[in-house]
């Protein structure tokens, strides 16, 4: 059996190579074949290279990286093939939601053939494992991603503080997002939004709960949003998220459904699992996956 490892050596505090060493040392029964990403958006070419050698009846894949690495890898990894994942990023929201805390438990699940069914959301802009966001969260991620501050804090394993810094900075801005949401063929006009998140899993932004019942194990999306308002109202809504008072908040709104289409008359900044892009229309469709857990 060959264990193919797709690793992002630059994710988080750069621990991927050390983890690979531990796997080789602890599991000599595996023939380990390593594929390292060499830059942004390299997951596609690495997955294609793996698939040229991969024997589905014998081999297995493990992904090492942050939420962005996982999201981009699953965009190109065939849905019928199971995968394992271990986090090495700065946020690691998916791992927290799925309770992936032990490298050895993850590898043992491969050996034992223990898989769980999960769901992801597919779009033309990428695969959503945690959330897709417009407004506040997208701006924070965009400002944080290439900041010198994040690079410095990642070196001392404090990368999550980057989001706090830019979150406070963005709180003083007005986002004013206008969207038409079609959810299971029912339309909603959502205007003057400061925050909107389409959640497939429980956390985003380095451990902030999006909605208490959001889960990648259920085929149902949670859409969480609140309006711009004044500074105090924005702060109040964000504090409700941070202190897990979602359901008692008078400003946070929540919808659930399966089929999601979002449209805007102007191009907007959005983020998918820590990666940003520009779009004015997004259609999200569910895809079932099999993961070693």
N, C-alpha and C positions, 0 to 999 in steps of 0.2 A: 504494500500500500504506500502510495506517495502522498505526502501532505504538502500541497501547494500553499505557500504563504504569500499573500499580497500585503506588503507593508509600506507605510508612509514613514520614512525615517525622520522627517521633519515635523511630524505631528507632536503637539504638546511639548513635553520636556525631552523629546528625542530618545525614548526608551525602547523603540522597536527592536534594535539590534540586540540589546540585552535580553529581551523576551525571547527572541529567536534562539539565542544561545541556551536559555533555560529549557526550551522545548527540545532542542537537540540532545541536551544532557540528560533530561528526564525521560525521554521517549525514544530510545534507540531503535525501537521496532518500526519507526517511521523512516522512510527515505524522504528527506526534506528538500524541497525545491523552492528557492526564494526568488521572488520578483519584487524589486523595490521601485516605487515611483520616483521619477527623477525631476519632477516639476509639477506645477499646477495642471490639472486636467489630463494627467498621464495615466489615470486609471483605465481608460478605454484601451489604450495600446497594450498595457500590461495584461488586462483580462483577455484580450485577443491572443496574446502570446501564450498565456496559460491554456486556453481552450484548444490550441493547436496540438498540445501534448496530453491534455487531460483525458483520462479514461473513466467515464462516469460510473462504471460498474465496480471500480477499484479505488479511485483516488478521491481526495477530499480537499476542500478549500477553507483556509482560515484567513480572515481579514484583520490586519492590525493597523489601527489608526484612530482618528477622531470621527465625529459624526459626519463630517464632510466626506472623508475617505469612504466610509461605509455607504453613504448615499450615492456617491459617484460610481463606486464599484458595483452596487446592485443595479444601477441603470443598465449595465452591460452584461452582468452575470445572468445566464438563462434561469428563468423562473422555476423550471422543473428540477434544478439541481440544488441540493441543500448547501448550506454554508455555516461556518462558525465565525465568531467575532470576539475579539478582545480589545478593549479600549486603550489607546495610548495618547489621546488628545487632551486638550485643555478643558473642554466642557464635559464630554462623555455623558450626554443626557440620555441617549438610548440605552447605554449600559446600566445607568442608574435605574431607569424605568423597568428594565428587564432583569434587574438584580444580578448582573454579570460582575461578580466581585473576585472570582478565583480563576486564574489562568488554568490551573490543573483541572478544575471542574469542567471548564470549557473543552479542553483537549480530551478528557475522559469521556465526555458526551459523544465525541466523534468515535472513539473506540467502541463505545457501547451502543452506538446507533440511536441515541436518544434525541429525537427531534421534536420541535414544537411548531405549530402553525402560527404564523404571524401575517400581518397585512402591511403593505406599503401603498403609497399613493403615487401613481405615475402621471407625468405631464410631459409636454414637449420641452420643458425647461429643466427637467431632472426628476429624480425619484425622491419622494418625501418619506423619511423614516420617523422624524420627530414632528416638524411643523413647517408650514409655509406662512410667511408673515409679510404684511405691508405696514407702512407707517413706522411707529416707534422702534419695534424690534429690528426691522430691516435697516433702519438708519444706524442703530447702535452696532449691528454686525458689520455694516459697511465701513463705519469709522474705525472699528476695532481691528478688523482683519489685517490690514497692512501697517498698523501703527507701530512705531518704535517701542511704545510702552508695552504692548503685548509681547513683543520679542524679548524684552528685558525681563518681564514678569514670568514668562514661560521658563526661562533659564533657572529660576528659583522656585518653580512649581506653584506660582501664584497667578497664572494666566487668567483665572476667573475674575480677578479684580479689575481687569481691563474693561469688562462689560459693565461693572459698577461705575467706573469713572465716566465712560461714554453714555451710560444710562442717565446719570445725573445731568450731563451736558445736554443731551437730547430732550430731557424733560422741560427745558426752558424754551424749546422751539415748538412751533405749531405745525402739525403734519397736514391736517385738512384733506384726508383721503376720501374720495367719492367713488363708490363702487356699486355696480348692479350685481347682486348675488342671485344665482339660480340654484336652488337646493331641492333635489328630487322634483324638478319641474315646477316648483313654486318660486316666484320672483320676489326679491326684497331690494328696495332702494336704500342703500346705506350711505349717508352723506356726512361730511364733516367729521370723519373718524380720526382719532389720534392713534388708535391701536386696533389691529385685527389679526387674529391668528387662526389658521386652519390646522387643527391639531390631529395628528395620527397617533401620538404617544403622549406620555404624561408630562414630560419636562422640556424646557428649552432654556437657552441663555445661561448654561452652567448650573442648572438645578432648580430653576424657577418653575413651579407647577403651573401648567396652562389651564387645566381643568381637572378636578378630582377624579373623574371617572374615565378620562381619556386613556386609551390603551391600544397598543399595536396588536393586541390579541383579539380585538373585536373589529368587526367590519362595520364601523360607524365613525364618521368624522365629527369632531367637536369644533364648532366655530365660536370663538370668543372675541368680543369687540367692545369698545367704548368710545364715546365721542370726545371731541377736542376739549370743549369747555375752557374754563380759566385755569390758571396754574394750580390753584388749590384742588380743583376737581380732578385734574390729571394726576396730581400727586396722590390724592385719595384713592383713585382707581388702581394705580400702580402698587400702592401699599397694600390694598386688598389682595392683589395677586401675590405679593411677597409674603404676606402673613396668612395665606391660604383661606381667606374669607370670601372666596369667589361667590358662593351661593347666597350669602347674606348681603352682598353689596347691592346698592340701589343703582349703581352706574354701569356695572359690568353686565353685558347681555350675552346670551348663550343660545345656540341653535345646534341641532344634530341632524345628520342625514347621511346619504351614501354618495349620490351623484352631485358633483360640485362644479359650477362654472362661475368664474368671476370676470367681470368686464369693467373697463374704465374708458372714458373718452380721451384720456391722456396716458402716456406711458409713465409707469410708476416703478419705483425701486421695490424689489421684493427679495426675500431671502429664503433659501431652502437649505435647512440643516447647516447653517453657517456659511453658505455660498450665496453671493448676491448676483442679480441680473436685473434687466429692465424689461417690462412687459405691460401690455394693456388688456390682454385676455388670457386666461388660464383655465384649462379644463383638467379636472383631476378624476382619475379612475382607479378603483381598487385592484390590487394584484395580490394573490395569495403566495406566500413563500414558506419554505421549510428551513428551520434554523436549529442547529445543534445547541441544546440547552440542558 
